[in-house]
Amino acid sequence: MRVLITGGGGQLGKEWEDFCVANNIEFKSSNSAELNIADPKQIEEVVHAFKPTVLINCAAYTKVDLAEDEKEKAFLINGEGAKNLAQICQNRNIKLIHYSTDYIFSGTDADRELFVDGFSEDHDPKPINVYGASKLVGELAIKNSGCDYLILRVSWLCGKHGHNFVKTMLKLAETKDELSIVNDQFGSPTFAANVVENTWALVQAKQTGVFNISSSGLCTWFDFATEIFVQKSISIKLHAVNSAAFPTKAKRPAFSKLSTKKMSKIEGSNIESWKSGLQKLLKQF
């Protein structure tokens, strides 16, 4: 197996690098500066030179609020970029592994009551921000390409590399005695190492199609922050606030939990609770 990783500079890309090194998998990793997935010629050159059997796309435009102003850029990378990769994978018989997001769903408070286990893979997507819409376009382009693909949806991603909510909370606690945290957005964190572990289980099981990869359990950002400080034995005063206290350019779903029932049936999969996943991550720091 020869693995090409795009978006190698991000949380998931670096996690995949670690995994490949640990498991003696031949790989090439390119960050966005080295390989622009919106440029088919660049992709063709890299693929021709390395000849991968699997392409793992971790490249994405992820600036949720800025995407509202940079709509064209978001769709170019998340939509057109995904389409370019899918086309080359189809032409060269390469398996494409692509990561998507919980933000393709609108996720209302009513949905939290209706879909207790979270949104399934076949739930009707209805994004409420540009970022989610651009990721959905990428999904559809891959599905329509005819290539051998895995589309893996993750939510609230956190890992030992890059920037994320856990690192932000720990950094703020160094200088703050109290924090206000949003308590009306519900979901479940996904931990990068667990994403790679479950993705690998799907590859080993020769699966195709769409799968959700996330943790079990449900929490708000306030719950998440509280648990971070409990596990780290950090004393800090937290205030639960509504989203209105932190106005953002892009709307966020009030509920975006992903159901992992389908994933849990795969041999070798590991759906961990979000508290357990957090504990593992904190030990990695």
C-alpha positions as CSV (number, residue, x, y, z in Angstrom):
1,M,0.0,0.0,0.0
2,R,1.2,3.5,-0.9
3,V,-0.6,6.3,0.8
4,L,-0.7,9.9,-0.4
5,I,-1.9,12.4,2.2
6,T,-3.2,15.8,1.2
7,G,-3.6,18.5,3.8
8,G,-0.6,17.0,5.7
9,G,-0.2,20.2,7.8
10,G,-3.4,19.8,9.7
11,Q,-4.7,17.8,12.7
12,L,-5.8,14.8,10.7
13,G,-2.9,14.9,8.2
14,K,-0.3,14.9,10.9
15,E,-2.1,12.1,12.8
16,W,-2.0,10.0,9.6
17,E,1.7,10.7,9.2
18,D,2.2,9.4,12.8
19,F,0.1,6.3,12.0
20,C,2.0,5.5,8.8
21,V,5.4,5.8,10.5
22,A,4.3,3.6,13.4
23,N,2.9,1.0,11.1
24,N,5.7,1.0,8.4
25,I,3.2,2.2,5.7
26,E,4.9,3.8,2.7
27,F,3.5,7.3,2.4
28,K,3.9,10.8,1.0
29,S,2.4,13.8,2.8
30,S,1.9,17.2,1.2
31,N,0.5,20.3,3.0
32,S,-1.6,22.9,1.2
33,A,1.4,25.0,0.3
34,E,3.0,22.0,-1.5
35,L,-0.1,20.7,-3.1
36,N,-3.1,22.8,-4.0
37,I,-6.0,20.3,-4.5
38,A,-7.9,23.0,-6.5
39,D,-5.2,22.6,-9.2
40,P,-5.7,19.4,-11.2
41,K,-2.3,19.7,-12.8
42,Q,-0.5,19.7,-9.5
43,I,-2.4,16.7,-8.3
44,E,-1.7,14.8,-11.5
45,E,2.1,15.6,-11.2
46,V,2.2,14.3,-7.6
47,V,0.1,11.2,-8.3
48,H,2.1,10.4,-11.4
49,A,5.4,10.6,-9.5
50,F,4.4,8.8,-6.3
51,K,1.8,6.3,-7.7
52,P,-0.4,5.9,-4.6
53,T,-2.9,3.1,-4.1
54,V,-4.8,5.2,-1.5
55,L,-5.3,8.9,-1.4
56,I,-6.3,10.4,2.0
57,N,-7.7,13.9,1.6
58,C,-7.3,15.9,4.8
59,A,-7.1,19.2,2.9
60,A,-10.0,21.5,3.5
61,Y,-11.0,25.1,3.9
62,T,-12.2,25.1,7.6
63,K,-12.5,28.8,8.6
64,V,-16.2,28.6,9.3
65,D,-16.9,32.3,9.8
66,L,-14.5,33.6,7.2
67,A,-16.1,31.3,4.6
68,E,-19.1,33.6,4.7
69,D,-17.0,36.3,3.1
70,E,-14.7,34.0,1.2
71,K,-17.4,31.8,-0.3
72,E,-15.6,31.4,-3.7
73,K,-12.4,30.1,-1.9
74,A,-14.4,27.7,0.3
75,F,-16.2,26.2,-2.6
76,L,-13.0,26.1,-4.7
77,I,-11.1,24.0,-2.1
78,N,-13.9,22.0,-0.5
79,G,-16.0,21.5,-3.6
80,E,-13.8,21.7,-6.7
81,G,-10.8,20.4,-4.9
82,A,-12.7,17.2,-3.8
83,K,-14.0,16.8,-7.4
84,N,-10.4,17.0,-8.8
85,L,-9.2,14.4,-6.4
86,A,-12.1,12.1,-7.2
87,Q,-11.6,12.4,-10.9
88,I,-7.9,11.5,-10.7
89,C,-8.7,8.6,-8.4
90,Q,-11.3,7.3,-10.8
91,N,-8.9,7.6,-13.7
92,R,-6.1,5.8,-12.0
93,N,-8.0,3.3,-9.9
94,I,-6.9,4.9,-6.5
95,K,-9.1,4.6,-3.4
96,L,-10.1,8.0,-2.1
97,I,-10.6,8.6,1.6
98,H,-12.2,12.0,2.2
99,Y,-13.2,13.7,5.4
100,S,-16.4,15.7,5.7
101,T,-18.3,17.4,8.6
102,D,-21.4,17.4,10.8
103,Y,-22.0,21.0,9.5
104,I,-23.7,19.6,6.5
105,F,-26.8,19.3,8.8
106,S,-29.0,22.1,10.0
107,G,-29.4,20.5,13.4
108,T,-32.2,22.1,15.4
109,D,-33.3,21.7,19.0
110,A,-36.2,19.7,17.7
111,D,-33.8,17.3,16.0
112,R,-32.1,16.6,19.3
113,E,-35.4,15.2,20.5
114,L,-36.1,13.3,17.3
115,F,-32.7,11.8,16.6
116,V,-31.4,10.8,20.0
117,D,-28.6,8.7,18.5
118,G,-27.6,11.5,16.1
119,F,-27.9,12.0,12.4
120,S,-27.4,8.8,10.4
121,E,-25.4,8.6,7.2
122,D,-28.5,8.8,5.0
123,H,-30.1,11.7,6.8
124,D,-31.1,14.5,4.4
125,P,-28.3,17.2,4.6
126,K,-29.3,20.8,4.9
127,P,-26.3,23.1,5.7
128,I,-27.0,26.5,7.2
129,N,-23.6,28.1,6.5
130,V,-21.2,28.4,3.6
131,Y,-18.6,26.0,5.1
132,G,-21.2,23.2,5.4
133,A,-22.6,23.9,1.9
134,S,-19.1,23.7,0.4
135,K,-18.3,20.4,2.1
136,L,-21.6,19.0,0.9
137,V,-20.7,19.9,-2.7
138,G,-17.5,18.1,-2.3
139,E,-19.3,15.0,-1.0
140,L,-21.7,15.0,-4.0
141,A,-18.8,15.4,-6.5
142,I,-17.1,12.4,-5.0
143,K,-20.3,10.3,-5.1
144,N,-20.9,11.2,-8.7
145,S,-17.3,10.6,-9.9
146,G,-17.5,6.8,-10.0
147,C,-14.3,6.4,-8.0
148,D,-13.8,4.0,-5.1
149,Y,-14.4,6.2,-2.1
150,L,-14.9,6.5,1.6
151,I,-16.5,9.7,2.8
152,L,-16.1,10.0,6.6
153,R,-18.0,12.6,8.5
154,V,-16.5,13.9,11.8
155,S,-17.5,16.5,14.3
156,W,-15.8,18.8,16.8
157,L,-12.3,17.5,15.8
158,C,-9.5,17.6,18.4
159,G,-6.1,16.0,18.3
160,K,-2.5,16.4,19.6
161,H,-1.5,18.4,16.5
162,G,-2.8,21.8,15.3
163,H,-5.4,24.1,16.9
164,N,-8.5,22.9,18.6
165,F,-11.0,23.5,21.4
166,V,-9.1,21.5,24.0
167,K,-5.8,23.4,23.4
168,T,-7.7,26.7,23.4
169,M,-9.3,26.0,26.8
170,L,-6.0,24.9,28.4
171,K,-4.2,28.0,27.0
172,L,-6.9,30.4,28.3
173,A,-6.8,28.8,31.7
174,E,-3.2,29.9,32.0
175,T,-4.2,33.6,32.2
176,K,-8.0,33.6,33.0
177,D,-9.7,32.9,36.3
178,E,-13.1,32.5,34.7
179,L,-14.6,31.8,31.2
180,S,-17.9,32.0,29.5
181,I,-18.7,28.9,27.4
182,V,-21.6,28.3,25.0
183,N,-24.1,25.8,26.4
184,D,-26.8,25.6,23.7
185,Q,-24.9,23.8,20.9
186,F,-25.0,20.0,21.3
187,G,-22.8,17.4,19.7
188,S,-19.9,15.1,20.4
189,P,-16.1,15.6,20.1
190,T,-14.2,13.4,17.7
191,F,-10.5,12.7,18.5
192,A,-8.0,12.6,15.6
193,A,-6.3,9.4,16.7
194,N,-9.6,7.6,17.0
195,V,-10.6,8.9,13.5
196,V,-7.5,7.3,12.0
197,E,-8.0,4.1,13.9
198,N,-11.6,3.7,12.7
199,T,-10.7,4.8,9.2
200,W,-8.1,2.1,9.1
201,A,-10.7,-0.5,10.2
202,L,-12.8,0.5,7.3
203,V,-9.9,0.2,4.9
204,Q,-9.0,-3.2,6.3
205,A,-12.6,-4.3,5.9
206,K,-12.6,-3.1,2.3
207,Q,-15.6,-0.8,2.9
208,T,-16.9,1.9,0.6
209,G,-19.5,4.7,1.0
210,V,-20.3,7.1,3.8
211,F,-19.6,6.6,7.5
212,N,-19.8,8.8,10.5
213,I,-16.8,8.6,12.9
214,S,-17.4,10.3,16.2
215,S,-17.5,9.5,20.0
216,S,-20.4,8.1,21.9
217,G,-22.3,10.4,24.3
218,L,-23.7,14.0,23.9
219,C,-22.4,17.2,25.4
220,T,-22.3,21.0,24.9
221,W,-19.2,23.1,24.6
222,F,-19.7,24.0,28.2
223,D,-19.9,20.4,29.2
224,F,-16.8,19.7,27.2
225,A,-14.8,22.6,28.8
226,T,-16.0,21.5,32.2
227,E,-14.6,18.0,31.7
228,I,-11.3,19.3,30.3
229,F,-10.7,21.2,33.5
230,V,-11.9,18.4,35.8
231,Q,-9.6,15.9,34.1
232,K,-6.7,18.3,34.3
233,S,-7.5,19.3,37.9
234,I,-7.6,22.9,36.9
235,S,-9.7,25.3,39.1
236,I,-11.5,27.8,37.0
237,K,-14.9,29.4,37.2
238,L,-17.1,28.6,34.1
239,H,-20.2,30.5,33.1
240,A,-22.8,28.7,30.8
241,V,-24.1,31.2,28.1
242,N,-26.2,31.0,25.0
243,S,-24.7,31.4,21.5
244,A,-26.1,34.9,21.4
245,A,-23.4,35.9,23.9
246,F,-20.8,35.2,21.1
247,P,-22.3,36.5,17.8
248,T,-20.6,34.8,14.8
249,K,-20.9,35.5,11.1
250,A,-21.8,31.9,10.3
251,K,-24.7,30.1,11.9
252,R,-23.9,27.0,13.8
253,P,-26.2,24.0,14.2
254,A,-27.9,23.7,17.6
255,F,-27.5,20.0,17.4
256,S,-25.0,18.1,15.2
257,K,-24.4,14.7,16.8
258,L,-23.5,12.0,14.3
259,S,-24.8,8.5,14.8
260,T,-22.1,5.9,14.9
261,K,-24.3,2.8,14.7
262,K,-23.1,1.9,11.2
263,M,-19.4,2.4,12.1
264,S,-19.8,0.3,15.3
265,K,-20.7,-2.8,13.2
266,I,-17.3,-2.8,11.4
267,E,-14.8,-5.3,12.6
268,G,-11.9,-3.6,14.4
269,S,-13.8,-0.4,15.0
270,N,-13.6,1.5,18.3
271,I,-16.3,3.9,19.2
272,E,-15.1,5.4,22.5
273,S,-17.0,7.7,24.8
274,W,-16.1,11.4,24.5
275,K,-14.8,11.5,28.1
276,S,-12.5,8.5,27.4
277,G,-11.3,10.0,24.2
278,L,-10.5,13.3,26.0
279,Q,-8.6,11.4,28.7
280,K,-6.4,9.7,26.0
281,L,-5.8,13.0,24.2
282,L,-4.7,14.8,27.4
283,K,-2.2,12.1,28.1
284,Q,-0.8,12.6,24.6
285,F,-0.1,16.3,25.2
